[in-house]
């Protein structure tokens, strides 16, 4: 029998399936891709909590609908997506490695030279759907720093597990982890 966690965020309720990710741990699977209602409800709440920023960045792919809506609400003409592979169009890409709780394998994140130029000398907010171990956010932060940007905010819809105890992130709700017994 499948187990669920009931999450309420920005006035909306979602039943999240609890998914085993290792012998010791399960997580509530939170996916914003395709959930327009959730993105539209949470983005304005994040915008209210952000400091003054010049540009937004997220890691490919789950943060893309959220960063799009946040950038639209903030009247920004552009945002940056750290890609998970070097694309043929990329000129002098900046690369960093990451291992996240959901992918559980080593990945790269990279920025094209044009994206790096958008970030250089700017106040940057890193946007994500969930912050858990912080590995993805840290990898994006290192990319921003390599590009010469200044991270002034790290924001997500949810802080999972111990991330909820961090004082350097902005989030709307806590999401528990589920140890396997």
C-alpha positions in Angstrom: 0.0 0.0 0.0 1.4 3.4 -1.1 2.0 5.9 1.7 1.5 9.7 1.3 2.5 12.9 3.0 0.0 15.7 2.9 1.6 19.1 2.3 0.0 22.5 2.5 1.9 25.4 1.0 0.7 28.8 -0.2 -2.9 27.8 0.5 -2.8 24.7 -1.6 -2.7 21.0 -0.5 -0.9 18.2 -2.2 -0.7 14.5 -1.4 2.9 13.5 -2.0 3.8 9.9 -2.5 6.5 8.7 -0.1 9.3 7.1 -2.2 12.2 5.0 -1.0 15.5 6.4 -2.2 17.9 4.2 -0.2 17.8 1.3 2.3 17.6 3.9 5.1 15.6 6.8 3.7 12.3 7.7 2.0 11.2 11.1 0.8 7.9 12.7 -0.1 8.1 13.2 -3.8 7.5 16.8 -4.6 7.3 17.6 -8.3 6.3 21.1 -9.5 6.7 20.3 -13.2 3.3 20.5 -14.8 1.6 21.9 -11.6 0.8 25.4 -12.9 -1.5 26.1 -9.9 1.3 25.4 -7.4 3.9 27.5 -9.3 1.4 30.4 -9.5 0.6 30.2 -5.8 4.2 29.9 -4.5 6.1 32.3 -6.7 4.5 35.5 -5.3 5.2 34.2 -1.7 8.9 33.7 -2.6 9.1 37.1 -4.3 7.8 38.8 -1.1 10.7 37.3 0.9 13.6 38.0 -1.6 16.0 40.8 -1.0 16.9 43.2 -3.9 18.4 41.1 -6.7 19.6 41.7 -10.2 19.2 38.2 -11.7 17.9 34.8 -10.8 19.5 31.4 -11.5 18.3 27.8 -11.1 19.6 24.4 -11.9 18.0 22.5 -14.7 15.2 21.3 -14.7 12.6 21.2 -11.9 13.2 24.9 -10.9 12.5 26.3 -14.3 8.8 26.9 -14.1 9.2 28.5 -10.7 12.1 30.8 -11.8 10.1 31.8 -14.9 7.2 32.9 -12.8 9.4 34.7 -10.2 11.2 36.5 -13.0 7.9 37.5 -14.6 6.5 38.8 -11.3 9.8 40.8 -10.8 9.6 42.3 -14.3 13.0 40.7 -15.2 13.8 40.3 -18.9 16.0 37.2 -18.3 17.0 34.5 -15.9 19.7 31.9 -16.0 19.5 28.1 -16.0 22.6 26.1 -15.0 22.5 23.2 -17.5 23.3 19.6 -16.6 25.5 19.0 -19.6 27.8 21.0 -21.9 25.8 21.9 -25.0 27.3 22.4 -28.5 26.4 26.1 -28.5 28.3 26.8 -25.3 31.3 29.1 -25.6 33.9 28.7 -22.7 31.5 27.0 -20.3 32.0 27.2 -16.5 31.5 23.8 -15.0 30.9 22.4 -11.4 30.0 18.9 -10.1 27.1 18.0 -7.8 25.5 15.0 -6.2 21.9 15.6 -5.1 19.6 13.5 -2.9 17.1 12.9 -5.8 19.5 12.0 -8.5 22.1 10.1 -6.3 24.8 10.2 -8.9 27.5 12.7 -9.9 26.3 15.3 -12.3 27.7 18.5 -13.7 26.2 21.9 -13.8 27.5 24.4 -16.3 27.0 28.0 -17.5 27.6 29.3 -21.0 29.9 32.3 -21.3 26.9 34.5 -22.1 25.1 33.5 -19.0 28.2 34.0 -16.9 28.4 37.6 -18.3 24.8 38.2 -17.2 25.8 37.2 -13.6 29.2 39.0 -13.4 29.1 41.7 -10.7 25.4 41.2 -10.1 23.3 40.4 -7.0 22.0 36.8 -7.6 19.2 34.8 -6.1 19.4 31.0 -6.5 15.9 29.5 -6.9 15.0 25.9 -6.5 11.9 23.8 -5.8 13.3 22.0 -2.7 16.5 22.4 -0.7 17.5 19.2 1.1 21.1 18.4 1.5 22.1 21.7 0.0 24.4 20.1 -2.5 22.6 21.5 -5.6 22.4 25.0 -4.1 26.1 24.9 -3.2 27.0 23.8 -6.7 25.0 26.6 -8.2 26.5 29.1 -5.7 30.0 28.0 -6.8 29.1 28.5 -10.4 27.8 32.0 -9.6 31.0 32.8 -7.8 33.2 31.5 -10.6 31.2 33.8 -12.9 31.9 36.8 -10.7 28.3 37.1 -9.2 27.3 37.7 -5.6 24.8 35.3 -4.1 22.4 37.4 -1.9 19.6 34.8 -1.6 18.9 31.1 -1.8 15.2 30.4 -2.0 13.0 27.4 -2.5 9.4 26.3 -2.0 10.4 23.7 0.5 13.2 23.0 3.0 13.6 19.2 3.4 14.9 17.5 6.5 17.8 19.4 8.3 17.7 22.1 5.6 14.7 23.6 7.6 17.2 24.5 10.4 19.4 26.6 8.1 19.3 30.3 8.5 20.8 31.1 5.1 17.9 30.0 3.0 14.4 31.3 2.3 11.6 28.8 2.1 7.8 28.6 2.4 7.3 25.2 4.2 9.2 22.3 5.8 9.2 18.9 4.3 10.1 15.9 6.6 12.4 13.0 5.7 11.1 9.5 6.4 13.6 7.1 7.9 12.9 3.5 6.8 12.4 1.2 9.9 
